[in-house]
């Protein structure tokens, strides 16, 4: 299999031209995708030249090309990491056996559901972010938004390829449905709750790319362990692109933190809002909201579906190879559960606790990002600490939904929750204030008042580089 994207109508490294039926099916889907992009993609910038990174190879020593591209002309396509002919199942009941190149019939429905759920998140995020270009804080940020958007579109193509190639008519119908659902639509919403939340300003965008795209990292990494080899190879390359999305989120929030600290030091009362910034207390509320919403994306704490996906060899753990035992038949995981209205720490059969295992790894990774934000605050000489809330706080899925908890993990009465929720989560007034700061800055090298400039430009370009041009 070639590792270089060829120059066909649909760029690919999967020898698409050798399968004319599949090629025709995907070429028939392509106009629908482009129509969706024009309707639901970034509003107002479809004819602009954007300095984008485009995948041209899966080689580690330089897989991307930087140049100006109009987004509708972006080379969306299909490519997988090269196949390892000696690869075997790394976990579950089939550990040690050769991986599958075709869908095993007994796991067809489960595998399709996993692929469709992941695929649905890709266009959803583009829809959530489609208006953000109108209030970009700089051309640097505007370009990063569009880079995230076009790569989410490419990830959709990667999943649609799997559906078309391996699932016949069902797969083609699922691919059409991916373009029919809409983020936040009351009749045909996206599958997962976080992808129906409005991302109506840049603070939420940075929180989304920090926390929601980080969930994507962990879900893709778990699917990259799959014994269905085409899915594993697809997800491994998607992770290469996903890293930039996390960079956008983490550094975006860090730049807001830095600017907030600068403004606090300029104001006699330490009020960042007075200087046109976003104060750290408000930042904490948005951390509380987006982090808790994203914890729900991992599913229930105790899950037979997670156990079945692991046993079947379809979805592993994050970096499965780091573990010593891979069947998990007799293993257990110590975790908090709710029993009789009380929090109890107990051992749960590991296979049934795999959602919580993955969520725990995710929380550790998020915490490292927050530590870096707090280092910025400390370096600026401000006495304040941002924190991740308890994994029990503000949950809408799983065992913690029936009882409210504070960000510190204290169990509350419904009355206590109602009395304090506006202190912990963004209020209507907070939303109004944040939106009031969202004015576009399109002059090269300039930056909105509420965010600090980046430490360096994309691909080491100068600070006044024109990342987006008409």
C-alpha positions in Angstrom: 0.0 0.0 0.0 1.3 3.4 -0.9 1.9 5.9 1.9 1.6 8.9 -0.4 -1.7 10.6 -1.1 -2.4 10.1 -4.8 -4.0 12.7 -7.0 -7.4 11.2 -7.6 -10.7 13.0 -7.0 -10.7 11.6 -3.5 -7.1 11.7 -2.2 -6.2 8.4 -0.6 -3.5 5.8 0.2 -5.9 2.8 0.2 -5.8 2.1 -3.6 -9.3 3.3 -4.0 -9.0 3.2 -7.8 -8.8 -0.6 -7.6 -12.3 -0.9 -6.2 -14.5 0.9 -8.7 -17.7 0.1 -6.9 -16.4 1.7 -3.6 -14.9 4.6 -5.6 -18.3 5.4 -7.2 -20.1 5.1 -3.9 -17.7 7.6 -2.2 -17.8 9.9 -5.2 -21.5 9.9 -4.9 -21.3 10.8 -1.2 -18.7 13.6 -1.9 -21.2 16.2 -3.2 -23.4 15.7 -0.2 -20.4 16.3 2.0 -19.5 19.4 0.2 -23.1 20.7 0.3 -23.1 20.0 4.1 -19.8 21.9 4.4 -21.1 24.9 2.5 -24.3 24.9 4.6 -22.8 24.1 8.1 -19.1 24.8 7.8 -17.4 28.1 8.8 -19.8 30.9 7.9 -18.4 33.8 5.9 -15.0 32.5 5.0 -15.5 29.9 2.3 -13.8 32.0 -0.3 -10.9 33.2 1.8 -7.4 31.8 1.5 -6.4 30.1 4.7 -2.8 29.0 5.6 -3.6 25.4 6.3 -1.7 22.2 7.0 -2.8 19.5 4.6 -2.0 15.8 4.9 0.1 14.5 2.0 1.7 11.5 3.6 1.5 9.2 6.6 5.3 9.2 7.1 6.5 10.4 10.5 9.2 12.6 9.0 6.9 15.1 7.3 3.3 14.1 6.6 1.9 17.6 6.1 2.1 20.5 3.6 1.6 24.2 4.6 0.1 26.5 2.0 -2.9 28.8 1.4 -6.1 26.9 0.6 -9.7 27.8 0.2 -11.6 25.5 2.6 -14.0 24.0 0.1 -10.9 23.0 -1.9 -9.2 21.3 1.0 -7.9 17.9 0.1 -10.2 15.8 2.3 -9.4 12.2 1.8 -8.8 8.8 3.2 -5.6 7.3 4.5 -4.5 4.7 7.0 -1.3 3.9 8.6 0.6 1.1 6.8 -0.5 -2.4 7.7 1.6 -4.5 10.0 1.2 -8.1 8.6 2.3 -9.6 11.9 -0.1 -7.6 14.1 -2.2 -9.7 16.5 -5.0 -8.9 19.0 -3.5 -7.2 22.0 -6.3 -7.8 24.5 -9.7 -9.5 25.1 -10.8 -13.0 24.4 -8.8 -13.1 21.1 -5.5 -12.0 22.5 -2.6 -13.3 20.5 -4.7 -14.2 17.4 -4.3 -12.5 14.1 -6.3 -9.2 13.8 -9.2 -9.0 11.4 -9.1 -7.4 8.0 -12.9 -8.0 7.6 -15.7 -7.4 10.0 -16.4 -10.5 12.1 -20.1 -11.2 11.6 -20.9 -11.8 15.3 -19.6 -8.3 16.2 -20.9 -6.4 13.2 -23.5 -4.4 15.0 -21.3 -3.5 17.9 -18.5 -2.4 15.6 -20.8 -0.3 13.5 -22.1 1.4 16.5 -18.6 2.3 17.7 -17.7 3.7 14.3 -20.9 5.7 13.9 -20.6 7.2 17.4 -17.1 8.3 16.7 -17.9 9.5 13.2 -20.9 11.6 14.5 -18.6 13.8 16.7 -16.6 15.0 13.7 -19.2 17.0 11.8 -20.9 18.0 15.1 -17.9 20.0 16.3 -17.8 21.8 12.9 -21.4 22.7 13.3 -20.9 23.9 16.8 -18.1 26.2 15.7 -19.4 27.5 12.4 -20.0 31.2 13.6 -16.8 31.6 15.6 -14.9 33.1 12.7 -17.0 36.3 13.0 -15.5 37.1 16.4 -12.0 35.7 16.1 -9.5 37.4 18.5 -6.7 37.3 15.9 -5.8 35.9 12.5 -3.7 33.3 14.3 -6.7 32.1 16.2 -8.9 32.3 13.1 -6.5 30.1 11.2 -6.3 27.6 14.0 -10.1 27.4 14.2 -10.3 26.6 10.5 -7.4 24.0 10.8 -9.4 22.2 13.4 -12.6 22.4 11.3 -11.1 20.9 8.1 -9.4 18.2 10.0 -12.6 17.2 11.7 -14.0 17.0 8.2 -11.2 14.7 7.1 -11.8 12.5 10.2 -15.4 12.2 9.1 -14.1 11.0 5.7 -12.0 8.4 7.5 -15.0 7.0 9.3 -17.2 7.1 6.2 -14.7 5.1 4.3 -14.9 2.4 6.9 -18.7 2.4 6.8 -18.8 2.3 2.9 -16.1 -0.4 2.7 -17.2 -2.8 5.3 -20.9 -2.4 6.1 -22.6 -2.4 2.7 -26.0 -0.8 2.5 -26.2 -0.2 6.2 -22.9 1.6 6.1 -24.0 3.8 3.2 -27.2 4.7 5.0 -25.3 5.5 8.2 -23.0 7.8 6.1 -26.0 9.7 4.9 -27.3 10.1 8.4 -24.1 11.6 9.5 -24.8 14.5 7.2 -28.5 14.7 8.2 -28.1 15.1 12.0 -27.4 18.6 13.3 -25.8 19.8 16.5 -28.4 21.0 19.0 -31.3 20.2 16.7 -34.4 19.2 18.7 -35.6 16.7 16.1 -32.3 15.2 14.9 -29.5 16.0 17.4 -26.0 14.6 17.4 -25.6 11.3 19.3 -23.6 12.5 22.3 -24.7 15.3 24.6 -21.5 17.4 24.6 -21.8 17.8 20.8 -25.2 19.5 21.1 -23.9 22.1 23.5 -23.6 25.6 22.0 -20.0 26.8 21.4 -21.0 30.4 20.9 -17.8 32.2 21.9 -14.1 31.7 22.0 -13.8 30.8 25.6 -16.1 27.9 25.1 -14.1 27.0 21.9 -10.9 26.8 23.8 -12.5 24.8 26.6 -14.0 22.5 23.9 -10.7 21.9 22.2 -9.0 21.4 25.6 -11.6 19.0 27.2 -13.8 17.6 24.4 -11.1 17.0 21.9 -9.1 15.4 24.7 -11.9 13.0 25.1 -11.5 12.4 21.4 -7.8 11.6 21.9 -8.6 8.9 24.5 -11.5 7.4 22.5 -9.4 7.3 19.4 -6.5 5.8 21.3 -8.8 3.0 22.7 -10.1 2.3 19.1 -6.6 2.4 17.8 -6.0 -0.8 19.8 -8.9 -2.5 18.0 -8.6 -6.0 16.6 -10.4 -4.8 13.5 -7.3 -3.6 11.8 -8.7 -1.0 9.4 -10.2 0.9 12.3 -7.0 0.7 14.3 -4.9 2.0 11.4 -7.4 4.8 10.7 -7.5 6.0 14.3 -3.7 6.0 14.6 -3.3 8.6 11.9 -6.3 10.6 13.2 -4.5 10.9 16.5 -1.6 12.6 14.7 -4.0 15.4 13.6 -5.8 15.4 16.9 -2.7 16.6 18.7 -3.0 20.1 17.2 -6.6 20.4 18.4 -5.4 19.8 22.0 -2.6 22.3 21.5 -5.2 24.9 20.4 -7.3 24.4 23.4 -4.6 24.2 26.1 -2.6 27.1 24.9 -5.7 29.1 24.2 -6.8 28.9 27.8 -3.3 29.5 28.9 -3.1 32.7 26.9 -6.4 33.9 28.5 -5.0 33.0 31.9 -1.9 35.1 31.2 -3.9 38.1 30.0 -6.2 37.9 33.0 -3.2 38.0 35.3 -1.7 40.9 33.5 -5.0 42.9 33.7 -5.4 42.0 37.4 -2.0 43.6 38.1 -2.9 46.7 36.2 -6.2 47.3 38.2 -6.0 48.7 41.8 -8.6 46.1 42.9 -7.2 43.3 40.9 -10.3 43.2 38.6 -9.5 41.7 35.2 -12.9 42.5 33.9 -12.4 46.2 34.3 -9.6 46.0 31.8 -11.6 44.0 29.3 -10.4 40.6 30.3 -12.0 37.3 31.5 -11.4 37.0 35.3 -10.1 33.7 36.8 -13.2 33.0 38.7 -15.2 33.0 35.5 -12.6 30.8 33.9 -13.1 28.3 36.7 -16.8 28.2 36.1 -16.2 27.3 32.4 -13.7 24.7 33.4 -16.3 23.2 35.7 -18.9 23.1 33.0 -16.9 21.7 30.1 -14.9 19.2 32.1 -18.0 17.7 33.7 -19.9 17.6 30.4 -16.9 15.8 28.8 -16.7 13.2 31.6 -20.2 12.0 30.5 -18.7 11.2 27.0 -17.0 8.1 28.5 -20.4 6.6 29.5 -21.6 4.9 32.7 -19.1 4.0 35.4 -20.2 0.3 35.3 -20.9 -0.8 31.7 -21.6 -4.2 30.1 -21.2 -2.5 26.7 -17.6 -1.6 27.6 -17.0 -5.1 28.8 -18.4 -6.6 25.6 -16.3 -4.3 23.4 -13.1 -5.3 25.2 -13.9 -9.0 25.3 -14.6 -8.9 21.5 -11.3 -7.2 20.8 -12.9 -4.1 19.4 -11.9 -1.4 21.9 -9.0 -1.5 24.3 -7.6 0.7 27.0 -5.5 3.8 26.5 -2.0 2.5 25.6 -3.0 -1.1 26.2 0.7 -2.2 25.8 1.6 -0.6 29.1 -0.5 -3.0 31.1 0.8 -6.5 32.1 -2.5 -8.3 31.8 -4.8 -8.1 28.8 -7.7 -10.5 29.3 -9.0 -9.0 32.6 -11.0 -12.1 33.4 -10.2 -12.1 37.1 -9.1 -8.4 37.4 -10.8 -5.7 39.4 -10.8 -1.9 39.6 -11.2 0.0 42.8 -13.6 2.9 42.3 -16.3 5.0 44.0 -20.0 3.9 43.5 -23.3 5.0 45.0 -25.0 2.4 47.2 -28.0 3.2 49.4 -27.5 6.9 48.9 -23.9 6.8 50.1 -20.5 6.9 48.3 -18.8 3.5 48.7 -15.3 2.6 47.5 -15.3 -0.9 46.2 -13.8 -3.3 43.7 -15.6 -3.7 40.4 -14.9 -6.4 37.8 -12.3 -4.7 35.5 -14.1 -5.4 32.2 -17.3 -3.7 33.5 -15.2 -0.8 34.8 -13.4 0.0 31.6 -15.2 3.3 31.0 -14.0 4.4 34.4 -10.5 3.2 33.7 -10.4 5.3 30.5 -12.0 8.3 32.3 -9.4 8.1 35.0 -6.6 8.3 32.4 -8.4 11.3 30.8 -8.6 13.1 34.2 -4.9 12.7 34.8 -4.2 14.1 31.4 -6.5 17.1 31.9 -4.9 17.7 35.3 -1.5 18.1 33.7 -2.9 20.9 31.5 -4.4 22.7 34.5 -1.0 22.4 36.3 0.5 24.3 33.4 -2.2 27.0 33.6 -1.5 27.3 37.3 2.3 27.7 36.6 1.4 30.7 34.4 -0.6 32.2 37.3 2.2 31.6 39.7 4.8 33.1 37.3 2.7 36.2 37.0 2.7 36.5 40.9 -1.1 36.0 41.3 -2.4 34.1 44.3 -5.1 31.9 42.6 -5.4 28.2 41.7 -7.6 26.7 39.0 -8.9 23.2 39.7 -10.7 20.4 38.0 -14.0 19.6 39.8 -14.8 16.3 41.2 -15.7 13.6 38.8 -19.1 13.4 40.6 -19.9 17.1 39.9 -22.6 18.1 37.4 -22.9 14.7 35.8 -25.8 13.9 33.4 -24.8 10.2 32.7 -23.9 7.5 35.1 -24.3 6.7 38.7 -23.7 10.3 39.9 -26.7 11.8 38.2 -29.2 11.0 40.9 -27.5 13.0 43.7 -25.9 16.5 43.3 -22.3 17.1 44.3 -20.2 20.2 44.8 -17.0 20.7 42.8 -15.1 19.4 45.8 -17.1 16.2 45.8 -19.4 16.9 48.7 -22.8 15.3 48.5 -25.5 18.0 48.5 -29.2 18.3 48.9 -31.2 19.6 45.9 -31.7 22.8 47.8 -28.0 23.3 48.4 -27.3 22.7 44.7 -29.9 25.3 43.7 -28.5 27.8 46.1 -24.9 27.4 44.8 -25.1 26.3 41.1 -24.6 29.8 39.8 -21.3 30.1 41.8 -20.0 26.9 40.2 -21.3 27.1 36.6 -21.5 29.9 34.1 -24.6 32.0 34.6 -26.6 33.9 32.1 -24.7 37.1 33.2 -21.4 35.4 32.7 -22.4 34.4 29.1 -23.5 37.9 28.4 -20.2 39.4 29.7 -18.0 36.9 27.8 -19.9 37.5 24.6 -19.5 41.3 25.1 -15.8 40.8 24.7 -16.0 38.9 21.4 -15.1 41.5 18.8 -13.2 40.4 15.7 -9.5 41.3 15.2 -8.5 40.7 11.7 -5.4 42.9 11.4 -2.2 40.9 11.1 -0.2 40.8 14.3 -3.0 42.4 16.4 -4.8 40.6 19.3 -8.0 41.1 21.2 -7.8 42.6 24.7 -8.8 39.5 26.6 -6.1 37.1 25.3 -2.3 37.2 25.2 -0.4 36.6 22.0 1.0 33.1 21.3 4.6 32.4 22.1 5.4 31.7 18.5 3.6 31.5 15.1 2.4 28.5 13.2 5.3 26.7 11.5 7.5 29.4 13.2 6.1 32.2 11.1 6.4 35.8 12.3 3.8 37.3 14.6 2.4 39.6 11.9 1.9 36.8 9.3 -1.4 37.0 7.3 -2.8 33.6 8.1 -6.2 34.4 6.5 -6.6 36.6 3.5 -9.3 37.4 1.0 
